């Protein structure tokens, strides 16, 4: 997002998003019940090789507020999914930069061996490059259910590096091209800029993909996922129970109706569950260590990201 645009957007009213049941104007706050747990995310840790200008999770080379998960901890949750007979279909790995976690490759293998589709979110830069030989060692069964989604914020160097920093564009393109060349299933995640129509963004990315020789259809919303810009400091309406009807959206379509995320806070003895990928820090959204119990929780939409990303933005990380 252009810095000049941000200046025109009012800051969030401090009275909003304070009460999990009532909005600032006294209306009943919208909640979401679990429809069916289909996706489980693992935040592998908040450390990242980049410091992005607008990272919703504040990942950086120095942010270790979420510690590295271990393969043993991931396998414990995979066991719980099986023993509790949870209807999970997909396992996602996010960060930070997941490839900075030394256990990521074994985690991918474990999730695929357990029979789940696997989605890995990455910037495809140096941390991934370091484990190329391990990725190439994946057998066909592991590769078959694995998608690597590469973050490219814009189809131009200037747009991407506005968010990700200088000299981040070409290494990411090189990583994406390497994955595609070696037969990995890839997708791309980008951001929508307020002054650019979606059709133009998709056309720009198609030109980029074609130039790289990568067979991705930018018109396909699974191949090119467009996420709204998120900044919790900026104003956004609260979501009331009346909004479902007014906006024509359904609680069942929200990310927290079908997903949960596992995080491990720095200094904690064990991981805990939170509703989704967007809310790793806020203590009001901590659901305890049991995935099965967390799947039964009712989630109040009491955070700006709930409104901006999911309800109004219509987005989902899965």
C-alpha positions in Angstrom: 0.0 0.0 0.0 1.3 3.5 -0.9 2.3 5.4 2.2 0.3 8.4 0.8 -2.9 6.3 0.9 -2.4 5.2 4.5 -2.4 8.8 5.6 -5.9 9.3 4.3 -7.3 6.3 6.4 -8.4 7.1 9.9 -6.8 5.3 12.8 -8.8 2.7 14.7 -11.2 4.1 17.4 -9.8 2.9 20.8 -13.4 2.0 21.9 -13.6 -0.7 19.2 -12.8 -4.4 19.6 -12.7 -4.3 23.4 -15.6 -6.5 24.5 -16.0 -10.0 23.1 -19.7 -9.8 23.2 -20.7 -6.1 22.5 -19.4 -3.7 19.9 -18.6 0.0 20.7 -22.1 1.1 19.7 -23.7 -1.5 22.0 -24.6 -4.0 19.3 -24.2 -7.8 19.7 -20.8 -8.9 18.3 -20.7 -11.6 15.7 -19.3 -15.0 16.7 -18.3 -18.0 14.7 -18.9 -21.6 15.6 -16.8 -24.4 14.3 -18.5 -26.0 11.3 -15.9 -28.8 10.8 -12.2 -28.7 11.5 -10.6 -29.2 8.1 -7.3 -27.3 8.3 -4.7 -27.3 11.1 -1.9 -24.7 10.9 1.4 -25.0 12.6 3.2 -21.7 13.2 6.8 -23.0 13.0 8.2 -19.8 14.7 8.1 -16.1 14.1 11.8 -15.7 13.1 12.2 -14.6 9.5 15.0 -13.7 7.2 13.1 -10.5 6.2 11.6 -7.5 8.1 8.6 -6.6 6.0 7.0 -3.2 6.1 3.6 -4.4 7.0 3.8 -8.0 8.5 0.6 -8.8 10.4 2.6 -11.2 12.6 5.6 -8.8 13.0 8.1 -11.5 11.9 11.7 -10.5 11.6 15.2 -11.8 12.2 14.8 -10.8 15.9 11.2 -11.6 16.7 11.1 -15.0 18.5 7.9 -14.4 20.4 6.7 -17.6 18.9 9.4 -20.3 19.4 10.3 -23.0 16.9 7.9 -26.0 17.1 9.6 -29.4 17.1 8.9 -32.5 15.1 7.8 -34.2 18.3 5.3 -31.5 19.1 3.8 -31.6 15.6 3.6 -35.4 15.8 1.8 -35.2 19.1 -0.9 -33.1 17.4 -1.1 -35.4 14.4 -1.7 -38.2 16.9 -4.5 -36.2 18.6 -6.1 -35.6 15.2 -6.1 -39.4 14.6 -7.2 -40.5 18.0 -9.9 -37.9 18.3 -11.0 -38.7 14.8 -11.0 -35.0 13.8 -12.1 -34.5 10.2 -8.8 -32.7 9.2 -7.8 -32.8 5.6 -5.0 -30.2 5.3 -1.9 -29.3 7.4 -0.4 -25.8 6.9 3.0 -24.6 7.9 3.5 -20.8 8.3 5.8 -18.5 10.2 7.9 -16.4 10.2 9.7 -18.2 7.5 9.0 -21.9 8.0 12.2 -23.0 6.3 14.2 -21.4 9.1 12.9 -24.1 11.5 15.3 -27.0 11.3 12.5 -29.5 11.7 10.3 -28.3 8.9 11.3 -31.0 6.4 10.6 -33.8 8.9 7.3 -32.1 9.7 6.3 -32.1 6.1 7.1 -35.8 5.8 5.2 -36.6 9.0 2.1 -34.8 7.8 2.2 -36.4 4.4 2.8 -39.8 5.9 -0.3 -39.3 8.1 -2.3 -38.8 4.9 -2.9 -35.0 4.9 -2.5 -32.4 2.2 0.3 -30.1 3.1 0.6 -26.3 2.4 3.8 -24.5 3.1 4.0 -20.7 3.0 7.4 -19.3 2.2 9.4 -16.5 0.7 11.5 -19.1 -1.2 14.7 -17.3 -0.3 17.9 -18.4 1.3 16.4 -20.5 4.2 14.6 -22.7 1.5 17.7 -22.8 -0.6 19.7 -24.3 2.2 17.4 -27.4 2.2 17.1 -28.0 -1.5 18.8 -31.3 -1.4 16.3 -32.5 1.3 13.4 -31.3 -0.7 14.7 -33.1 -3.8 14.9 -36.3 -1.7 11.1 -36.3 -1.2 9.5 -39.3 -2.8 6.6 -39.1 -5.2 4.0 -39.8 -2.4 5.3 -36.9 -0.4 5.4 -34.5 -3.3 1.9 -35.5 -4.5 0.1 -33.8 -1.7 2.4 -30.9 -1.1 1.9 -27.3 -2.3 4.5 -24.6 -1.7 2.9 -21.1 -1.8 5.5 -18.4 -2.4 4.8 -14.9 -1.2 5.3 -12.3 -4.0 3.6 -9.1 -2.8 3.5 -7.5 -6.3 4.4 -8.4 -9.8 6.9 -5.6 -10.0 10.2 -5.3 -8.3 9.2 -1.9 -6.9 5.9 -3.0 -5.5 7.3 -6.2 -3.9 10.3 -4.5 -2.4 8.2 -1.7 -1.0 6.8 -4.4 1.3 9.7 -6.9 1.6 12.8 -4.7 1.4 15.5 -4.2 -1.2 17.0 -7.1 -3.1 14.2 -9.4 -2.1 12.4 -9.7 -5.4 14.9 -11.6 -7.6 15.8 -14.2 -5.0 12.1 -15.0 -4.5 11.6 -15.4 -8.2 14.6 -17.6 -8.4 13.2 -19.8 -5.6 9.8 -20.0 -7.3 11.4 -21.0 -10.6 13.5 -23.6 -8.9 10.5 -25.2 -7.3 8.6 -25.3 -10.5 11.6 -26.6 -12.5 12.0 -29.5 -10.1 8.3 -30.6 -10.3 7.0 -29.1 -7.0 3.4 -27.9 -7.0 3.5 -24.2 -6.5 1.2 -21.3 -5.9 1.7 -17.6 -5.2 0.3 -15.3 -2.6 0.1 -11.5 -3.3 -1.4 -8.4 -1.7 -4.1 -6.2 -3.1 -3.1 -2.6 -3.4 -6.0 -0.2 -2.9 -5.3 1.8 -6.0 -5.1 -1.2 -8.4 -7.9 -3.3 -9.7 -7.8 -7.1 -9.3 -7.9 -7.7 -13.0 -4.8 -5.6 -13.5 -3.0 -7.4 -10.7 -3.8 -10.8 -12.2 -2.7 -9.7 -15.6 0.6 -8.4 -14.3 1.3 -11.7 -12.5 0.4 -13.6 -15.6 3.0 -11.7 -17.5 5.5 -12.4 -14.7 4.7 -16.2 -14.7 4.9 -16.4 -18.5 8.3 -14.7 -18.4 9.6 -17.2 -15.8 8.3 -20.1 -17.8 6.0 -21.2 -15.0 2.7 -22.8 -15.8 0.5 -20.9 -13.4 -2.9 -19.4 -14.3 -3.1 -16.1 -12.6 -6.9 -16.1 -13.1 -7.1 -19.2 -10.8 -7.7 -18.0 -7.2 -5.9 -21.1 -5.9 -2.8 -20.5 -8.1 -2.7 -16.8 -7.3 -4.2 -15.9 -3.9 -4.8 -12.2 -3.3 -4.8 -11.1 0.3 -6.1 -7.7 1.6 -3.6 -5.3 3.2 -3.8 -5.6 7.0 -2.9 -3.0 9.6 -4.5 -3.3 13.0 -3.9 0.4 13.6 -6.3 1.5 10.8 -10.0 1.9 11.2 -12.4 -0.9 10.2 -16.0 -1.5 11.1 -16.8 -4.0 13.9 -18.8 -7.0 12.8 -22.2 -7.4 14.5 -24.7 -10.2 14.3 -26.7 -8.1 11.8 -23.7 -7.9 9.4 -24.1 -11.5 8.2 -27.4 -10.6 6.6 -26.4 -7.0 5.6 -23.1 -8.1 3.9 -24.5 -11.3 2.5 -21.7 -13.4 4.1 -22.0 -16.5 6.3 -20.3 -17.5 9.6 -19.6 -20.9 8.1 -17.4 -19.3 5.4 -15.0 -17.7 8.0 -11.6 -19.2 8.5 -12.2 -20.0 12.1 -15.2 -22.1 11.2 -12.9 -24.7 9.7 -9.3 -24.1 11.0 -7.1 -23.8 14.0 -3.5 -22.9 14.5 -0.8 -24.3 16.9 1.7 -21.9 18.3 4.4 -22.1 21.0 5.1 -19.0 22.9 8.6 -18.2 23.9 9.4 -19.7 27.3 6.3 -21.8 27.4 6.4 -25.5 28.2 4.0 -26.6 25.5 2.2 -25.3 22.5 -1.4 -23.9 22.5 -4.2 -23.6 20.0 -5.5 -20.3 18.6 -8.4 -19.8 16.2 -6.5 -19.0 13.0 -3.3 -17.8 11.4 -4.1 -14.1 12.1 -4.3 -14.0 15.9 -1.1 -15.6 17.3 -0.5 -13.1 20.2 -3.8 -11.9 21.6 -4.4 -13.8 24.9 -8.2 -13.6 24.6 -8.0 -16.0 21.6 -5.9 -18.6 23.4 -7.9 -21.9 23.4 -5.7 -24.2 25.5 -3.4 -27.1 24.5 -6.0 -29.5 23.2 -6.9 -29.3 19.5 -10.0 -31.4 20.0 -11.3 -29.0 22.7 -10.3 -25.9 20.8 -12.3 -27.2 17.8 -15.4 -26.8 20.0 -14.8 -23.2 20.9 -17.0 -20.3 19.9 -14.9 -17.5 18.4 -15.9 -13.8 18.9 -14.9 -11.6 16.0 -13.2 -9.2 18.4 -10.1 -8.2 16.4 -9.6 -5.8 13.5 -8.1 -8.6 11.4 -11.4 -10.6 11.8 -13.2 -7.8 10.1 -10.6 -6.6 7.6 -9.3 -9.9 6.3 -12.1 -12.5 6.8 -15.5 -10.8 6.8 -14.9 -7.7 4.6 -11.9 -9.0 2.7 -13.4 -12.4 2.1 -10.0 -14.1 2.5 -8.7 -17.4 4.0 -5.2 -18.6 4.3 -6.2 -22.2 3.4 
